[in-house]
């Protein structure tokens, strides 16, 4: 899943793997993607368009990466400890 901003050439800055065969990759913050702008695209197509996304295939389910912009280094999302 990606958004129109990424498909129009915007740098993907957030990635999360939610299932074995399902990633969400957005240009900009995922929660800010307007409803109706999400698109299902084969992972290979996204990787072919932006080889800097290669590290996303190594993510375990539930892990994510973010970066400040195109060409920036990837950072892992840190999971917040659950209270209790």
N, C-alpha and C positions, 0 to 999 in steps of 0.2 A: 504494500500500500504506500502510495506517495501522494503528493499534492500537485496541483497545477503549477505552482511556483517552481517546483523542482523540474517538472516536465518542460517548462519554458526556459530552463537554463539556470535557474537560481541554485546556489550551492546548497546541497543537503547538509544540514548542521545537526540534526538529531536522528538517531536510529535506535530502535529497540526491537528485539526479537521476542515475540509473544508466543509462538508455537514452533514446532519443528520446521514447518515450511511457510512461516508467515513473519515478515518483518514490516515495521512501519518506518519510513524514511521521509523526513520532511525538510523542506527549505523553510527555516524559521521554526518557532516553537510549535510543536504538535497541537497543544490545546488551543492555539490561535488560528488553526486552519478552519476557514469557514465551512459550514456544512454544505455538502454538494461539491466540494473541490477535491475530495479524495478520489484516487484512481488506483485500481489494481493493475499492476504492471509486473511482468516476469522479472525476477531478480537479475537474471543474466542481461537483460536490456539495460537496467540501471547501472550495473557494473561495467558494461561495455561503454556507456556514455561517460562514466566517471570512475576510472580505475582506482582513484584514491579511496573508494569505498570498500576495497578488498577486505579490510579487517572485519567487516560486518559478518562475513560468513563464518568466522570463528566464535561468534557470540553464542553463549548458551541461552536456552529459553529463559526469559526474564531479565536478561542483561541488556544494557544499552550503552551507547557512545554519544558524545556530543563534541562539537568543535565550534570555534568562534566564526569561522568562515571557510570558504574554499581554500584548500592548501594548508589550512591550519592542522595541527596535530590533533589526533583523537584523544579524548579523555573518557575514562569509564565513569558511568553513573555509579555513585555510591548508594547502596541500599540503606535506608533509614531503619534504625532499630525500632522494633515494635514495642511500645510500652507494655509492661506487665510481665 
